[in-house]
Amino acid sequence: MNMISGAPGQITEAIVYTLINSLWLGIIFALIAGCIVAATRKTDARVRYNFLLLILAAFLLSLTACFFYTWVAKPLAGNSSLLSAGATDPERFVKIIHEHAPVIFRTWLIIIVLQLARLSFNLYTLGRLSKSGVVNPGSVWAEKLAEFIRVLGIKRKVELKVSALIASPLVIGFLKPVILLPAGLINELSSREIELILLHELAHIKRADFLVNIIIRLIRCLLFFNPAIWWLCKLIEEEREHCCDDIAVQICGDKVNYVRTLVNFAESHARLPVFAMAFTGGMLGRVERIVTGRHRPLARIEIICLGIVLAAGVWLTVTHKSQDIISLAKPSVQNQRSGKPPDPAAREAKMKAEAERSALKKTKPSSP
């Protein structure tokens, strides 16, 4: 085969097989994440966050390994024998995927290009938001911000601005982060509450959450069809807010006022920019965790979905315990050497001949 002409098709098939395998890989890692979340309700939010990030990283590494394995294995070319009466369901599935791989790949590519364009526009809009219609909050708040930066040990330059275009405090940017406060916030809240908000937003900057958020958005964009990964990313975003709450409470030492500040924002339903680190995310759950010291349990619908997925996985394992989509995509060594697809009729004839020889051996009288 000409490697130059064959490589694009092989890569296309490898990507399609990897996208399909991401579904069951996502289920496996979502089950692991669910077990960890259920078993660590009293654990520090930072530990849970790190566990969830490790799970996401392990999923991405597994997906990468799956891509290269499938690419090297060279998925089966058009093999009409797979459509024979003796073909198993996984074999038929592989055949169907092979036949429709170009269409699946083009559809996936068009969707992610559109989503990446939308995310790029949102990122551009966010950058404009930090520059248009903003004013400086004054020297008093600039000095307070500098004090908090020293306490948190942040090495980057952080700007604080007031904007009339937003309804909630948020952080924009990674290399040159900007904290935006709503214009009405200065008059509505006390100085102490504004300080607590600044601590929370600075905690996002210290932890580089803006960069991690971009990576998570890109993963969700590439795997837009995978509900397990969306759920895992949602768990990571929740723990991210909990981590920042813990940092703010630890520095200020005023849990009561911090909870009161969260409650004041609990009814805010403003639509926020995609990449922004906003103060108003998941307020009620955050208040409950700070007050009780325990993370929320998995919701009933989450438990039901995980149970259904686990039961389906066990059933598929028992039903097709010897079948594997990836292994089916890799022809046997003998077939690769001969360059010919397996012949079910020849295989059946060989098995029948072996059965007849075995029967003859049993009926042959033994010598005295």
N, C-alpha and C positions, 0 to 999 in steps of 0.2 A: 504493500500500500504506500502511496505517496504521502509522506508525513506532513508535507505542507498543505496538501488538499484535504487530508484526513483529519488533521488536528482540530480545526474549528468544529467539525461535527462531533468529534470525541468530547471536546470541552463542553459543547452544548448538552450532550447526553449526560455527561458527568454532573453538570449544574442541575439539570432536571431531576436526576436521581437523588442528588444531595438535598434539593428542596423537598422532595417527597420523604426522604429519610429524616428530615428535620422535624416532621410531625411526630414520629414515634420517639425520636430523641428528646424533643421538647416535652413529651408526656412523661418520660422517665425522670428528667431533671425537675419537672414541675412537682412530681410526686415526692422527690427528695426534698425540695423546698418546702412543700406542705408539711412534711414530717418535722423538719427543723423548726418551722414557724410554730407548730403545735407543741413542740417539746421545749421551747425557749421563751415562754411567755414572761418569765421573771428575769430573763437575761438582759444585760445591757444592750441598748439599741445599737451601739457601735459594733458589738460582736455579731449581732444578727445581720447587720448591714454587710459586714465583711464576708459572712457565710454566704449570703445571697449573691454577692459579687463573685465569689469563688465558683458558685454553681453556674452562674451565667458564663464565666470564663471557661469552665470545664465543658459546657455545652458548645461554645464556639470552637474550642479545640477539637472536640469530637466531630463537629460538623466539618471542620477543615480536613481532619483525617479521613472522614467519609468521602469527601470530594476527591482527594488524591487517590484513595484506594479504588474508587469507582472509575476514575480516569485511567489509572494504570490497568485495571481489569478489563477495560474496553467492553462496555455493555453489548449484549448479543445483537448482531446485525439481523436483518430480516430473516427469521428462521421459521419457515412455514410449519415445521414439525411441531412447534410449540402450540399450534392450533389444532393438533390432532386430538382424537378422543381421549388419549391417555394423558394429556397435559394437565398438570395440577393448576389450582386457582392462582397461586403465586406466579407460576410460569406464564399463564395467560395475562396476568397483570403486567409482568415485565414486557411481554410482547406489545401490549396496548400502549404502555408508556413509551416504548421505543418508536412505535409508529407515529405517535403524536408529540414526540419530544420537541421538534421545531416549533409547533404551534404553542405548546406550553411555555417554551422559553421566550418566544416573542411576546406573548401576552404578559408574562411576568416582567419582562424588560420594559414594556410600554408603561405598565402600572408604576414600577419603581422610578422610572424617569419622570413621570408626572408628579409623584410624591416628592422626589428630590427637588424638583423645581419649586413645588409649594413650600418645602422646608427652607430652601434657599431664599425665597421671597420673604418668608417669616423672619429669617435671620437678618436680612437686609432691613426690613421694617423695624426690627428691634434695635438695630444700630442707629437708625434715624430717630427712634423714640428717645434715645439717650442724648441726642444733640439738638432736637427741635423743641421749642417751647419750654425750655428748662431755665431755672434760675438758681443761684446759690442760696443756701439756707441761712447764711450769716456766719460770722466768726465764732459765735458761741458753739454752734453745732459742729463747725469744722474742728474746733479744739477738742470737743467731746469725742468726735470720730477718731482723731489722732490718738487720744488716750486709749480708746478701745483697741485700736490697731496695735499699739504697743503691748497691751495686756495679752492679746491673742497671738502675738508674735508673727504677724503678717508682714512679709517682706515687700510685697507689691504695693504700688501706689493705688489708693482707692479714692474715688471721687464721690461726693454726696451732692445730689441735686434734687430740686423740687420740680414736679411736673403737674400740669393741669390736665394731662391727657390720660392719666391712669387712675384707677380706683383702689389699688392696693400696693403696698411697698413691694419692691422687687429688685433683684440683682441682674445686671446685664454685663456680659463680657467675662473673659478669662485673663488675658494678658494685662488689660487695662480695665479692671472692673469698675462699674458705676452702680451706686445705690440710688434708686429713685424713690422719692416719697411723694404721695399725693399732696396736692396743694392744700386741700382742706384738712389734712391730717394734723398739721402744725397747730391749728386752732381747736380741733375737736378733742385731741388727746392731751393728757398731761405730759410734762417733760419726762417723768419716770417711764411712762409707757412708750414714748418714742425711743428712749434709751434702750429698752428691752427689744424693741423692733430692730434697732441698729445692731445689737448684739447677735440677734438671730441671722440677719442678713450677712454680717461679717463672718459668722460661722460657716455659711455657704462658701464664702470666698476662701477662707482658710482651708477648707476641705476640697477645693477645686471641683465643686459640684456642677458648675456650669459646663465644664469639659465632659464630665461623666454623663451629664444629661444629653449632650449632643451625641455621644456615642450610643446611648440607649435609644435615642430617637432614630438614629441610622439603622440600628438593629431591627427596630420595629418596622421601619420602612422596608427593609429587605425581606423581612419575614412577616409581612402584613397579613398573611393567611393563617398564621400559627397562633391560635388562642392561648396555648400554654406559655409561650414566650411573652405574650402581652401581659398575662397575669403575673409572671415572674418579674417583669419590668415594673409593674404596678407595686408589687411588694417592695422592690428596691427603692422606689420613689417615696413610699410611706416611711420606710426606715430612715431615709435621708432626712426627712423633716424631723423625725424623732431625735436623731443625732444632733441636729442644730438646736433643738429645744433643750436638750441636756446640757450643751455647751453654754447656752445663754443663762439657764437657771444656775449652773455651777458658778459662773462668773458673778452674776448679780446677787445670788443668794436670796432671791425674793420670789419664791414659787407662787405665792398668793397673787401678787401683782401681775406676774407673768400669765397666770391662768386667766385673770380678769382681762388682760389685754387680748388674749386669744378669743375669749367669749365676745368681746366687742366686735371682732371681725367674723364671728361664726356665721352671721347671716348675710355675708357679702357673697354675691353670686356673679361678680364681674367676670367677663370673658378676658382671660389673660393671654399674653403672647406665648407661643409654643415653648420657646427655649428659656423663658424667664424663670428665675428662682423666686417664686412669690411667697409672701407670708401667709396667705389665706388657704393653703392646701390642707384638706382633711382636718379641719379644726376640732370637731367634736371628738374624733378618735384621739387626737393629740391631748386634748384636755382630760379625757378619761384616763389616759396612760399616765400623765403627770400626777393626777390626783390619787389614783389607786396604786401606781407603781407597777402595773402589769399591762402587758400588751393585749390588744383585743384578740379573742379567739377567732378561729376561722369561721366565716359566715356559714350558715346552713347550706346555702346554694354551693359554696366552694367545697364543702365536705361531700355533698351529693355528687358533684361533678368529678371530684377526685376518686370517689368510690366507684362510680360508673367506669371511669377510665381504667382503674385498677382491675376491676372485674373483666372488662373487655380484653385487657392485656393478658390476664391469666388464661382466658378462654382461647385467645389466639395462640398463645404459647403451647397449650395442651393440644389444640387442633392441628397446628402446623409446627410441631416442635422440631422437625428436621428441615424445615424450609426457611430460607433467608433471602430477602430481596437482594441484598448486596452479593451474597454468594451465588445467587442465580444469575447475576449480571456478569459473573466471571466464568467463562467456559472451562471445562476440565483440561488438564495438561495434555491428555491424549488428543482431544479435539483441536487444541491449539496447534499441536504439532502436525496433525493431518490436514488441518485447514478445512475440515468437513464438519457440518453440524451432526449431532447425535441422531441416530436412526431408531425411533421407537420400535419399528417392526423387527429390525435385526436384534434389538435388545430382548424383545419378547420371545423371538425364535430361540435365542441362546438360552433364556431361562427355561423354556419348554424342553429343550434338549437336555439340559442339566437335570430337570425333574424326571425325564424318562430314564436317564442313566441311573439315577438314584433308585427308581422303582425296580429296574432290572437287577440291581445289586441286592435289593431286599428279597426278590423272588428266587434268586439263584440259590440252589441247594448247597449247603456247606459240606465240604469233604469230611469223611469219617476220620 
